[in-house]
Amino acid sequence: MQLQERINAFVKLGDFIRQFSNEVVQKDDKVEHNALFFDGFKHQLKLAEEHNGWFTTKNITFALNSWSEALTFDNLSKWLQPYEISESEPKKVAIIMAGNIPLVGFHDFLAVLISGHSVLVKQSSNDKHLLPFLAKYLEFVAPEFKGRITFSESKLENFDAVIATGSDNTARYFEYYFKGKPSIIRNNRNSVAVLTGNESEEDLKNLSEDIFRYYGLGCRNVSKIFVPKDYDFTSFFEGIYHWHPIINKAKYANNYDYNKAVYLMSEFDMLENGFFMIKEDESYASPIATAFYEYYDSPEALKKKLGADADKIQCIVSNGFMENEIPFGHTQKPQLWDYADSVDSIKFLLSI
């Protein structure tokens, strides 16, 4: 199976996904195999939402829209252009996926197959409905993928390399367990925003997307904010206020109430607006419905700190503060070439 054939197959998958990328599903009769798969995927979307209370219709459709935009011929070609992908004997690559946001492991799945390898997937129980169905669609548009895609719920065996994502604790286990295999092991990371006090109303409104999308459960969600001394949070709270309906979600509201009670009983200083809290804290990982903040003395000192803590940080959101920053509102819109933990998975897969 040639690279161009694999690209074409994923473009067709993108066309299929695009039908479900808005809350109002729009069937496109030009999409291949719709008679077999359209109604079935609608059912899988329903199952995914029923199974995991965090996977709301809005969050699932946001994820599907992101992938429908990524899986175009132009994007896939641009992504793969720098690499020399030869047609060699495929290796079997195991992927251990997280389940914090819908289809969070899809990029690894795509990378393994597009580079010419076979994939052995172990999914999280929190996100188990969507990917197997999309994989079956992929096998129909490109039958050469049959036999190259395997899902397993038991112990992973007979593979040549592994990509595993988990917590700091599970990452240590993965590093020990897979020490004899080529591997990419990912652990906890969080994203931060740097504010200077000169942000526009639109900047802060966009920042709220980085904070609240997926209820803040992704590693690309902003969980920590750096602000200059004497920063006035009034404009920040005004900028995020349009997200206030999020408190109507029971799971989110329960976390908000619990964390607020803990802070109050512990007599921690914090600011809140009825649906979100900010607390001064040096940690990068904040609970749901909370962001930590920290003051900085100078831009130079903060840049030095962020550089020293690079292995804890996924994204840095700012406007003209530093190189490789992400604009406000774009953390959950990564391109195919925006690799998790800045580890080039295609380069890794071509080296095994």
N, C-alpha and C positions, 0 to 999 in steps of 0.2 A: 504494500500500500504506500503510495508516494505521498510526500508532504502536501502537495497541492490537493490531493484527494482528501486528506485529513482536514485541511483548512476549509474546503468546500463543505464537508460534513458538519463542521461546527458553525459555519455560516447558516446552514439550513436549520440547525438547532436554535440559533439565535432568532431566525424567522418564526419558528414555532413558539419560543418563549415570548416573543413580542406580543402575541395575542393576549397574554395574561399580565402584561406589564402596567395595566391600569386597573383601578378597582372595578370599573365596568369592563368586563371581558368582551373583546371584539374578535369574532371569528373571521379568519381570512381564508377563503376557499382556495387560494393559490398555494397555500402551505401544504407540502407533501405529507401524506399519510394522516391527514386530519381526521378522516373517518374512523381510523383505528385509535387515535391517541387524544383527540381534543377533549371529549367527555371524560375520559379516564384521568387526564391531568387535572381537570376541574375537581374531580373527586379527591385526588391526592392533596390538592390545596386545602380542601375542607378538612381532611384528616389531619394535616399538619397543624392547622389552627386549633382543632379540637384537642390534639395531643399535647401541645405546648402553648400555654397561655400567653407567653411572650410573643409568639408568632401571630400577630394580628394580620388582618387583611392588608392594612397599610404597609406594614413592615415587609410582608412577603412580596407584595407587588413592587415595593421600592427595590428589593433585591433583584427581582426578575427584570425590572426595567433597567437596572444597572448592567445586568448581564446581556440583555438584548442589545444595549448600546455598544457593549464591548465586542460582541461576537459578530462583527462585520468583516467583510473581506479586507477593507482598508486597514482596520485596526489590527487584525491578526497578521497581515503582511508586514505592517510597520513594526510590530512587536518582534517578529521572527527574523527580520531582515539582517540584523547584525550577526546572526549565528550561522555556522556551517552545519546543517543537519543532514547527515548522510544516512542512507538506508542500510542499516546494519542489523544484525540479529537482535531482536528486542529483548530487553531484560524485564524481569517482573519487579515492579516497585510497589511496596506496601505504603499505604497512606492511612494514618490514624488521625481522624478528623475531630475537631471540636464541634460543639453544638450550640454555641452562644447566640448566633444569628443565622437566619436562613441561608442555606447553601454556602456556609462559611468556608468549606473545603473545596469548593468548585475550582478555584484557580489551580490548586495542586493536581486535581483530577484532569483538568484541561492540559496542564503542562506535561504531565506524564504521557498522555496519549498523543499530543501534538508533536512530541519529540520522538515518537516512534516506539515507545515501550508499551508493555502491558501493565495494567493496574490492578492491585488487590486492595480493596477499600474496607476499612473498619470504621463504621460511622458511630457518632454519638447517638444514644437513644433519644436525645432531645431533637434530633434533626434527621429522621430516618425515612421520610416519605417521598421527598421530592427527587433526590438525585438518582435513585434506582430507576424511577420512571423515565427521567430524561436520558439515562444511559440506554434504556431499552429503545427509546426513539432514535438515538444515535446509531444503534445497531441496525435499525431498519433503513435509515438513509444511507448507511455505509456498512453493508454486511461484513466487510473485512474486519470490522471491530469485534465481531462475534468471536468469543474465545479469548479476547484481550481485556475484558472487563469482568472482574469478579468481586462480589460483595461477601463479606464473612462476618459472622457474629461470634465466632469461636477464636481460638488461639491462631495467630498468624503464623503460617509455615511456608517454606519453600519460596522465598523471595530473595532478590539480589541487593536491594537497597530499600531505604525507608525514609519517609517524611512524616514526622509526628508532631502534633501540636497539643499542648496541655498546660497545666499549671506549673509553677516552679517545682512543686513536689513530684508531679508525674514526669517532668522533664528529667529530673535526676534518675528516676527509675528507667526512663527510656534510654538515657545515655549509658547506663549500666547494661541493660538488657540487650541493646542493639550495638554494643561496642565493637562487635566483629563485622559490622556491615557499614558500607557508605551511608551517611545519614545527614538529614537536616532535622535538628531538634529545636522546637520553638517553645518558649516558656512565657510567663506573664510579661506583658508590656502594656503601657498606658500612653495616652496622648495628652499633650499639654498645649495651652494657649498662652501667648505672651501679649499682654495689653500695655499700651504706653499712655493711655488717657486721651489720645488723639483719634480714637476710632470713631467712625461715623455711626449713625443710627443703623444704617444698612449692614455695616460690619458686625455689629453686636447681634442684630437679628439673624444674620447668617451663622454666627457663632452658636446660636441656640440649636441649629441643625446639627452641628458637630457634637453638642452635648446630649441632646435628647433622642436623636434617631436610634432606633432599636432599644429604646429605654436606657441608653448608655451602656449596654452590655458588651459592645465590641471593643477590641483593643485600639481601634481608630477613633473611638469616642473620646472627647476631651473630658478628663476627670480632674485635671489640675490647672489652675490659672495663676500665672505670675503677673503681679501688678506693681507699679512704682509706689514708693512711700506716699502716704496720704491720699491714695486713690479713692475716689468717690464711687461707690457701687450703684448709685442711683440710676445712672444711664445703663449699666449692665442689666439691672432688674427690669428696666423699661424695655430693653431690647429683647429679652427672652419671654416677656409676658404672654405673647401670642400662643405659647405652648401650654397655657394653663389648663386646657381641657385634658391634658395627660393625667391629671389627678383623678379623673373619672374612671380610669382603668384600675380595677380592684387590686391586682398584683402590685402595681406601682404604688397605689395609695397605701397599701399595707406596709410596704418598705419605707415609705415616707413617714408614716405614723410611728413605726418602730424606731427608726433611726433618730427621729426628732425626740422621742421619749428618752432614748439613751443619752443624747446630748444634754437634754434638760436635767435629767437625774444626775448626770456626771458634772453638771454645772459648767459645761463647755460654752465658750462664747461662740455664737454663730448668728448669721443673718438668714432670714427666710421670708418667703412671700406667699405662703399658703400652698405651694406645690413643689418648692425647691429650696434647698439650703446650701449655704456656703460656709465653710469653716476653715480657719487658719490652721494649717497642718503641713508638715514637711513631707508627708508621704505622697506618692504618686497615685496610688490606687484608692479611690473613694467609693463609698457604698452607693447603691442606687438612690436617686433623688438628692444626691449631694455632690458638690464639687469642692475640693480643697483649694485653698489659695495660699500664696506665699509672696511676701514683699521682696523686691530686689533693690539694691542700692545703686547699681549702675548697669547699663547694658553690657559692658565688658565682663563684669563679674558674673552676670547671668549666663552669657554665652559660654564662659568657662565652666560653669556648673553643668549646663546642659550637655556640653561635650564630655564631661567626666561621667555623666549618668546616661550616656548614649545607649547602653545595653538595657536600660529600663524603659526607653521611650520609643514609641512607634511613630508618632507624627508630632511635628511642632507647627502649630497654627499661629500665624502672625501676618502683619502687613508691613513689609520692608524692614523687618528686624534682622533677619539672617538668611544665609543661603540655604537652599533646599527646604524652605518653609512651604507650608501648604496654605493657600488662601482661605479665609473664613468661609465656612459652608461647604468645603470640598473634601473633608476627611473620608466620608463614606462614598466618594466617587473616584476610587483609584483607577488608574489606567492599567492595562495588562502588564506594563513594564514597571509598575510600582510594586516591588517585591516586599513581602512581609519580612520584617527584621532586616531589610536591605540585603537579603541573601538571594542571589540570582539562581532561582531554581532550574531554569533552562540550562544554564552553564553547568550546574551540578549534574543534571540528568544526562547531558552529553558527555560527561566525564566518566560515568560508571561503566 
